[in-house]
């Protein structure tokens, strides 16, 4: 087990070092905007070491240790547009190194327009193949991490602002997808250089309802 954690630490350091010196499409220092982007129109990039860390980590936090929360909040809603804020709540000020969130939506009711990462976000490294709309499967994929040697340990921060155009006037929703073992929606706490664990609490109601607008 110790060897596994050691290898995970090496993978993470290697990834973050590479991202820090990589071209601009990997290391983001300004807000990242994805417009009308879908997986079927984008070549599938090679999987990053960050995603390997998420998949290979065998550390399991206990229920009491799962203190982080992801929250969705509508910031703008009209007959034609919807803006949603994805926020991270970290009340115990744990050392958080990465956030991954998959959100399910109805592509017949909503058209994904953009995913904006705040300019002052502590999570500026974007995982390849993430921060996109997958309209074919009705999924929005966000995967971000802190830069090398850094963690987020404040109580709250905005992860992204997500913008949609409405395609029809109807009730619809945006839902968190793939918690825990599914490895789609996680918040990784950095315990030490070799150890990471998912400390995300699953919300009691993982759905953000959107009402039809006149």
Backbone bond lengths (Angstrom), bond angles and torsions (degrees), N, CA, C in turn:
res aa  C-N    CA-C-N  psi(-1)  N-CA   C-N-CA  omega(-1)  CA-C   N-CA-C  phi
1 X - - - 1.467 - - 1.522 111.29 -
2 X 1.346 117.95 -42.57 1.458 121.30 179.75 1.519 110.73 -60.33
3 X 1.358 115.36 -35.69 1.464 118.69 179.69 1.512 110.54 -66.64
4 X 1.342 116.93 -37.16 1.460 120.38 179.82 1.514 110.62 -62.72
5 X 1.360 115.72 -45.32 1.468 119.64 -179.64 1.522 110.37 -63.40
6 X 1.352 116.46 -37.66 1.452 120.32 179.50 1.517 110.49 -62.59
7 X 1.338 115.88 -42.19 1.460 119.65 -179.97 1.526 110.67 -67.32
8 X 1.351 116.92 -38.63 1.464 120.25 178.25 1.518 110.48 -61.20
9 X 1.342 116.76 -42.81 1.464 121.12 179.11 1.505 110.85 -60.07
10 X 1.345 116.63 -42.81 1.465 120.56 179.75 1.524 110.19 -62.80
11 X 1.359 116.18 -44.09 1.453 119.82 -179.90 1.513 112.15 -60.55
12 X 1.351 116.93 -42.79 1.457 120.94 -178.22 1.515 111.00 -66.03
13 X 1.343 117.03 -46.47 1.461 120.70 -179.95 1.513 110.18 -61.20
14 X 1.349 116.09 -42.55 1.460 120.44 -179.99 1.518 110.73 -61.33
15 X 1.339 115.68 -43.54 1.457 120.03 -179.20 1.514 112.02 -63.63
16 X 1.320 116.21 -49.57 1.452 119.59 -176.94 1.518 111.47 -66.08
17 X 1.337 117.47 -35.47 1.457 120.73 176.45 1.515 109.99 -64.12
18 X 1.343 116.02 -43.47 1.453 120.34 179.77 1.512 111.29 -64.86
19 X 1.347 115.46 -41.50 1.461 119.61 -179.48 1.516 111.48 -64.72
20 X 1.363 117.09 -35.37 1.451 121.31 -177.89 1.514 111.19 -65.63
21 X 1.344 117.50 -31.50 1.452 121.20 -177.16 1.503 112.93 -107.06
22 X 1.338 117.65 3.44 1.456 121.53 -175.64 1.507 110.70 -78.69
23 X 1.352 117.74 168.96 1.463 120.84 176.01 1.502 111.34 -59.98
24 X 1.334 116.10 170.71 1.452 121.38 -171.83 1.516 113.15 -62.63
25 X 1.318 117.98 -23.13 1.464 118.21 -178.03 1.506 112.75 -73.52
26 X 1.329 118.80 -9.62 1.462 121.58 176.55 1.519 111.63 -107.79
27 X 1.343 117.69 -43.85 1.460 121.16 -179.20 1.510 108.05 -99.40
28 X 1.330 118.07 111.85 1.450 122.56 -173.87 1.507 109.18 -100.79
29 X 1.323 116.54 123.70 1.453 120.65 177.58 1.515 111.44 -116.60
30 X 1.335 117.06 -4.01 1.452 122.30 173.90 1.516 107.75 -126.86
31 X 1.358 118.38 165.64 1.456 118.64 -177.73 1.514 111.28 -53.71
32 X 1.336 114.76 136.04 1.461 120.33 179.76 1.509 108.77 -94.30
33 X 1.344 117.57 125.42 1.447 121.76 -179.00 1.511 108.81 -120.35
34 X 1.323 116.09 126.78 1.457 120.97 176.70 1.514 106.81 -113.18
35 X 1.340 119.01 116.35 1.453 122.18 -175.42 1.513 110.97 -112.47
36 X 1.352 115.23 124.67 1.458 121.59 176.35 1.519 112.42 49.29
37 X 1.342 117.20 39.24 1.456 121.21 -173.58 1.509 109.95 -102.09
38 X 1.308 117.45 131.20 1.451 122.25 177.64 1.500 109.35 -131.82
39 X 1.321 116.06 157.11 1.452 120.36 -176.87 1.520 111.71 -63.06
40 X 1.341 116.96 -33.84 1.442 117.65 -176.01 1.516 112.34 -69.58
41 X 1.357 118.08 -15.55 1.453 121.62 179.40 1.518 112.10 -101.67
42 X 1.309 117.44 0.30 1.457 121.44 -174.77 1.512 109.98 -121.76
43 X 1.332 116.63 134.30 1.446 119.28 175.71 1.512 109.97 -63.41
44 X 1.300 117.24 139.16 1.452 121.14 -179.22 1.526 109.59 -73.79
45 X 1.345 118.15 114.79 1.464 119.79 -179.59 1.514 110.82 -76.41
46 X 1.316 115.52 164.43 1.458 119.35 175.84 1.520 109.58 -68.01
47 X 1.311 116.18 146.90 1.460 121.06 -176.37 1.515 110.14 -69.62
48 X 1.333 116.58 136.73 1.459 120.73 -176.89 1.517 111.28 -82.44
49 X 1.301 115.16 162.01 1.459 120.02 176.52 1.528 111.35 -64.17
50 X 1.336 117.17 -28.92 1.463 119.38 176.73 1.521 110.27 -58.66
51 X 1.325 117.12 -44.81 1.457 119.86 179.78 1.522 110.80 -68.92
52 X 1.323 117.16 -32.90 1.462 120.02 175.51 1.524 110.88 -63.11
53 X 1.328 116.39 -39.34 1.471 120.42 178.14 1.522 109.73 -61.22
54 X 1.337 116.37 -43.68 1.460 120.06 179.22 1.518 110.66 -61.41
55 X 1.326 116.93 -43.04 1.456 120.65 -176.60 1.518 112.93 -73.80
56 X 1.336 116.92 -36.63 1.457 119.87 -171.33 1.528 113.70 -90.73
57 X 1.330 117.43 -17.71 1.456 119.35 -178.56 1.522 110.35 -63.02
58 X 1.313 115.88 131.87 1.468 120.94 -179.99 1.526 111.69 -110.10
59 X 1.330 116.50 8.59 1.456 119.64 178.86 1.529 109.23 -76.67
60 X 1.306 117.66 127.72 1.453 122.58 179.88 1.525 110.05 -117.77
61 X 1.316 116.10 117.93 1.456 119.38 178.29 1.520 109.81 -74.77
62 X 1.329 116.01 148.02 1.458 120.11 175.26 1.521 109.03 -76.71
63 X 1.315 116.58 168.91 1.459 120.86 -179.03 1.520 111.08 -58.51
64 X 1.329 117.42 -38.38 1.456 120.63 -179.21 1.528 112.33 -68.45
65 X 1.328 117.43 -25.82 1.461 120.93 -178.73 1.526 112.49 -84.81
66 X 1.323 117.24 -13.88 1.463 120.47 -177.85 1.526 109.13 -83.15
67 X 1.314 114.96 85.45 1.460 120.69 -172.36 1.521 113.27 -107.25
68 X 1.321 119.13 -16.63 1.460 121.36 -176.99 1.530 110.48 -78.67
69 X 1.328 115.73 150.96 1.462 120.87 179.19 1.525 109.66 -135.91
70 X 1.315 116.06 144.50 1.459 122.52 169.76 1.522 107.78 -109.59
71 X 1.331 116.19 135.07 1.456 120.26 -176.01 1.522 109.97 -131.83
72 X 1.330 115.54 143.41 1.452 122.83 174.69 1.528 109.43 -109.00
73 X 1.331 115.83 137.27 1.462 120.36 179.08 1.513 109.03 -141.79
74 X 1.335 115.91 131.53 1.459 120.61 176.42 1.522 109.19 -73.00
75 X 1.323 117.01 126.80 1.470 121.34 178.21 1.524 111.75 -108.07
76 X 1.320 116.87 -18.73 1.466 121.67 176.28 1.526 108.22 -154.02
77 X 1.322 116.14 134.88 1.461 119.56 179.38 1.516 109.15 -149.77
78 X 1.326 115.99 124.11 1.460 121.76 178.72 1.518 108.30 -142.64
79 X 1.318 116.13 -173.55 1.458 120.42 179.96 1.517 111.91 -68.84
80 X 1.335 116.81 -19.41 1.461 119.53 -175.21 1.523 114.24 -119.86
81 X 1.326 118.87 -17.32 1.464 120.91 -173.41 1.529 111.63 -139.20
82 X 1.340 115.15 152.91 1.461 122.28 173.78 1.529 108.10 -140.26
83 X 1.325 116.03 131.22 1.467 121.39 172.76 1.522 108.16 -120.27
84 X 1.333 115.50 136.41 1.458 121.58 -176.44 1.520 109.10 -131.19
85 X 1.326 115.81 135.62 1.463 121.57 176.58 1.527 109.53 -100.07
86 X 1.339 116.06 130.26 1.469 121.86 172.79 1.516 107.71 -103.22
87 X 1.344 115.70 118.42 1.456 120.92 -176.18 1.523 111.07 -118.72
88 X 1.322 114.71 149.39 1.458 122.79 173.51 1.512 108.75 -106.18
89 X 1.325 117.11 127.18 1.458 122.91 174.92 1.529 107.79 -109.85
90 X 1.331 115.34 127.08 1.467 122.28 -174.72 1.531 108.97 -131.54
91 X 1.347 117.28 67.29 1.473 120.90 -170.22 1.523 114.55 -61.00
92 X 1.329 118.14 -28.63 1.463 120.63 -179.94 1.527 112.43 -92.26
93 X 1.327 116.27 5.17 1.468 122.58 177.17 1.528 112.08 54.37
94 X 1.329 115.34 47.10 1.458 120.62 175.42 1.528 110.12 -70.48
95 X 1.331 116.55 160.80 1.469 122.38 178.96 1.526 108.67 -84.00
96 X 1.313 116.66 98.15 1.463 121.28 -175.30 1.519 109.92 -98.83
97 X 1.338 115.56 129.05 1.465 120.59 -176.57 1.524 113.16 -106.69
98 X 1.329 118.57 -23.29 1.464 119.84 -176.50 1.518 110.91 -156.82
99 X 1.330 115.24 151.84 1.461 122.71 177.88 1.524 107.82 -134.06
100 X 1.318 115.51 133.79 1.461 121.02 174.76 1.519 107.80 -131.49
101 X 1.331 117.19 130.56 1.466 121.11 -178.98 1.515 109.59 -139.07
102 X 1.330 116.13 123.55 1.454 122.40 171.19 1.522 107.33 -104.64
103 X 1.321 116.86 130.67 1.454 122.48 -179.97 1.522 109.02 -122.56
104 X 1.319 116.11 131.14 1.461 121.76 178.19 1.528 109.24 -94.76
105 X 1.341 116.20 137.82 1.459 121.37 177.01 1.525 108.81 -145.28
106 X 1.321 115.48 165.41 1.463 120.93 -179.00 1.528 108.98 -93.51
107 X 1.343 118.31 107.42 1.467 119.95 -177.66 1.524 113.48 -68.27
108 X 1.346 117.82 -12.55 1.458 119.75 174.94 1.525 111.59 -79.82
109 X 1.348 115.76 -20.14 1.466 119.92 179.73 1.525 112.28 -104.90
110 X 1.338 117.12 -28.05 1.467 121.71 -175.33 1.523 110.16 -129.96
111 X 1.332 114.59 140.67 1.467 121.13 174.85 1.523 107.77 -115.11
112 X 1.325 117.17 119.09 1.452 121.08 -179.79 1.515 112.06 -67.77
113 X 1.340 116.34 129.02 1.462 122.03 -177.11 1.521 111.74 -107.37
114 X 1.336 117.35 -51.75 1.470 118.97 -175.75 1.514 111.67 -157.08
115 X 1.334 114.66 154.76 1.459 123.69 172.22 1.518 106.05 -124.96
116 X 1.320 116.75 113.99 1.462 121.18 -175.77 1.527 110.39 -109.15
117 X 1.328 116.87 123.12 1.458 122.46 174.22 1.525 107.70 -92.35
118 X 1.340 119.16 126.48 1.467 119.85 -179.15 1.522 112.31 -56.07
119 X 1.317 115.83 144.73 1.455 120.96 -177.86 1.520 111.75 -62.16
120 X 1.343 116.53 -31.71 1.463 120.08 -179.09 1.529 112.68 -98.24
121 X 1.326 117.60 16.75 1.468 120.72 -178.84 1.523 111.24 -64.08
122 X 1.344 117.43 140.49 1.465 120.22 174.57 1.526 112.08 -73.28
123 X 1.341 117.08 -9.75 1.465 121.92 -177.91 1.526 108.75 -113.15
124 X 1.331 115.85 90.46 1.452 120.86 -175.27 1.523 113.60 -107.53
125 X 1.324 118.35 -4.56 1.463 121.17 177.90 1.528 108.04 -93.71
126 X 1.337 116.54 118.18 1.458 121.79 -177.05 1.521 109.39 -100.85
127 X 1.305 116.58 127.77 1.466 121.21 179.94 1.522 109.91 -68.37
128 X 1.341 117.42 135.86 1.471 120.19 177.55 1.527 111.28 -57.09
129 X 1.321 115.21 138.31 1.453 119.82 179.01 1.510 114.10 81.10
130 X 1.338 117.61 5.40 1.464 120.50 179.24 1.533 108.61 -121.81
131 X 1.318 116.39 178.92 1.461 123.68 -169.10 1.527 109.96 59.35
132 X 1.327 115.59 50.29 1.459 122.63 179.02 1.521 110.20 -138.84
133 X 1.331 114.65 161.82 1.454 122.31 169.69 1.529 108.44 -97.84
134 X 1.307 116.01 128.66 1.461 122.45 173.60 1.531 106.43 -108.79
135 X 1.343 115.19 82.83 1.467 119.79 -174.37 1.523 111.63 -64.34
136 X 1.321 117.74 -31.12 1.458 120.90 -178.91 1.521 111.46 -59.10
137 X 1.340 116.11 -40.12 1.467 121.60 -178.92 1.527 113.25 -103.23
138 X 1.332 117.15 1.18 1.459 120.32 179.25 1.512 113.28 65.32
139 X 1.345 116.68 41.13 1.462 121.26 -178.90 1.523 110.78 -128.01
140 X 1.322 114.88 143.61 1.458 123.44 169.88 1.516 106.82 -112.61
141 X 1.346 117.48 128.41 1.459 121.32 -174.01 1.524 109.98 -118.15
142 X 1.326 115.20 123.66 1.460 121.89 177.41 1.523 108.35 -123.56
143 X 1.341 116.86 130.09 1.461 121.58 176.40 1.515 110.09 -145.11
144 X 1.325 117.26 112.59 1.460 121.44 -175.88 1.534 109.99 -136.73
145 X 1.338 115.78 155.25 1.464 119.71 177.10 1.521 109.74 -144.04
146 X 1.318 115.45 163.71 1.462 121.60 175.74 1.523 109.47 -76.20
147 X 1.322 116.80 157.60 1.454 121.31 179.60 1.525 110.53 -72.65
148 X 1.315 116.21 170.72 1.458 122.25 -172.75 1.534 111.84 -54.89
149 X 1.325 115.69 130.72 1.457 121.44 176.19 1.511 114.79 79.40
150 X 1.334 117.88 -0.70 1.461 121.50 -177.03 1.524 111.73 -112.03
151 X 1.329 115.24 152.70 1.459 122.67 171.71 1.520 108.00 -139.70
152 X 1.331 115.85 162.34 1.460 121.09 174.81 1.513 108.13 -101.99
153 X 1.343 116.45 125.19 1.467 118.96 -178.98 1.528 112.28 -133.51
154 X 1.325 117.13 26.15 1.456 120.81 174.21 1.534 109.32 -91.20
155 X 1.329 115.76 178.33 1.465 119.71 -174.47 1.521 113.64 -81.28
156 X 1.338 117.77 -27.01 1.450 119.00 -173.75 1.524 110.75 -159.66
157 X 1.325 115.97 146.86 1.465 120.58 173.82 1.518 109.17 -159.46
158 X 1.325 115.86 155.13 1.456 120.40 174.70 1.519 109.30 -86.54
159 X 1.318 116.32 129.12 1.460 121.48 177.83 1.525 110.80 -84.60
160 X 1.323 117.57 -44.86 1.462 120.37 -177.71 1.517 110.18 -164.10
161 X 1.336 115.06 156.69 1.457 122.48 167.52 1.520 107.20 -110.62
162 X 1.332 116.17 127.94 1.464 122.47 -174.95 1.523 108.03 -114.16
163 X 1.337 116.27 130.37 1.462 121.26 -177.83 1.526 110.88 -118.65
164 X 1.320 114.09 135.08 1.466 121.89 177.79 1.531 109.30 -126.42
165 X 1.335 115.46 153.53 1.455 122.18 163.08 1.516 107.61 -100.51
166 X 1.330 116.13 139.78 1.461 120.01 175.51 1.533 109.60 -79.83
167 X 1.311 115.37 135.87 1.462 120.81 178.46 1.526 111.67 -101.48
168 X 1.330 115.88 -18.17 1.461 120.05 178.74 1.523 109.09 -156.48
169 X 1.319 115.63 156.31 1.456 121.47 178.35 1.523 108.55 -90.19
170 X 1.309 116.20 97.25 1.463 120.07 -178.45 1.513 109.11 -159.27
171 X 1.334 116.11 161.61 1.451 120.10 171.37 1.525 108.91 -65.94
172 X 1.322 116.13 137.54 1.458 120.94 174.69 1.523 107.77 -152.65
173 X 1.313 117.63 -176.00 1.458 119.77 -178.20 1.527 110.10 -155.82
174 X 1.326 114.90 164.38 1.465 123.28 171.34 1.521 105.75 -122.03
175 X 1.329 116.77 130.08 1.457 120.71 -170.95 1.528 111.46 -128.48
176 X 1.339 116.55 137.08 1.460 120.22 170.35 1.525 109.16 -64.30
177 X 1.336 115.34 146.23 1.465 120.01 -172.79 1.531 110.33 -139.97
178 X 1.341 116.06 133.98 1.460 120.96 168.78 1.521 115.71 76.83
179 X 1.325 116.65 59.02 1.467 120.58 179.34 1.529 111.55 -77.73
180 X 1.348 115.10 160.89 1.458 122.53 167.45 1.509 114.58 58.72
181 X 1.335 116.96 -119.21 1.452 122.29 -173.33 1.523 112.39 -62.88
182 X 1.334 117.30 -22.17 1.463 119.94 177.63 1.523 111.32 -70.27
183 X 1.319 117.82 -18.82 1.465 125.14 172.95 1.524 112.87 62.83
184 X 1.332 117.41 21.81 1.452 120.40 178.65 1.526 111.59 -94.20
185 X 1.332 116.20 -36.74 1.466 121.44 -178.95 1.516 108.26 -127.36
186 X 1.334 116.12 106.67 1.460 122.00 -175.25 1.522 110.24 -143.86
187 X 1.324 115.79 157.80 1.466 123.51 168.59 1.523 106.34 -126.74
188 X 1.324 117.53 115.39 1.460 121.40 -174.58 1.527 111.86 -95.46
189 X 1.322 113.99 120.63 1.465 120.50 171.86 1.528 108.98 -89.97
190 X 1.330 116.31 134.93 1.460 121.21 176.13 1.524 108.48 -90.49
191 X 1.338 116.24 113.69 1.457 121.44 179.25 1.529 109.89 -82.62
192 X 1.313 116.34 -48.50 1.460 123.23 171.97 1.524 106.66 -156.64
193 X 1.332 117.34 -170.95 1.460 119.92 -175.51 1.519 112.70 -61.82
194 X 1.324 117.57 -20.37 1.458 121.20 -175.22 1.516 114.47 -109.96
195 X 1.325 118.49 -5.41 1.454 120.56 -168.87 1.527 111.42 -133.81
196 X 1.344 115.23 131.04 1.456 122.08 175.87 1.524 107.98 -135.35
197 X 1.331 115.97 151.36 1.459 119.18 177.09 1.523 110.47 -147.10
198 X 1.309 114.82 148.40 1.454 121.61 178.88 1.529 108.91 -81.51
199 X 1.330 116.79 119.33 1.469 120.82 -177.40 1.533 111.25 -114.44
200 X 1.326 117.12 21.95 1.461 120.32 -177.82 1.519 111.90 -80.73
201 X 1.328 116.08 126.69 1.459 121.76 171.45 1.530 109.19 -78.41
202 X 1.307 116.87 135.30 1.456 119.49 173.29 1.529 108.86 -77.53
203 X 1.339 117.85 128.27 1.469 119.07 -179.56 1.522 111.52 -67.44
204 X 1.316 115.58 148.39 1.464 120.14 177.95 1.525 109.98 -62.52
205 X 1.337 115.52 -40.29 1.473 121.26 176.64 1.524 107.12 -121.96
206 X 1.337 118.30 100.12 1.459 120.82 -175.25 1.528 113.91 -84.90
207 X 1.330 117.61 22.64 1.462 122.69 -173.31 1.520 111.23 -119.68
208 X 1.333 116.04 135.45 1.455 122.20 171.72 1.523 107.83 -108.25
209 X 1.355 118.77 105.67 1.465 120.37 -178.63 1.529 111.40 -76.22
210 X 1.313 115.74 145.70 1.460 122.37 176.76 1.518 108.46 -124.73
211 X 1.327 116.57 120.56 1.453 121.86 -176.82 1.524 110.85 -85.15
212 X 1.321 117.68 151.15 1.467 119.81 175.10 1.516 110.26 -65.53
213 X 1.307 116.61 142.52 1.467 121.92 -178.35 1.525 109.27 -110.86
214 X 1.302 115.32 139.05 1.469 120.28 -179.67 1.519 110.07 -80.92
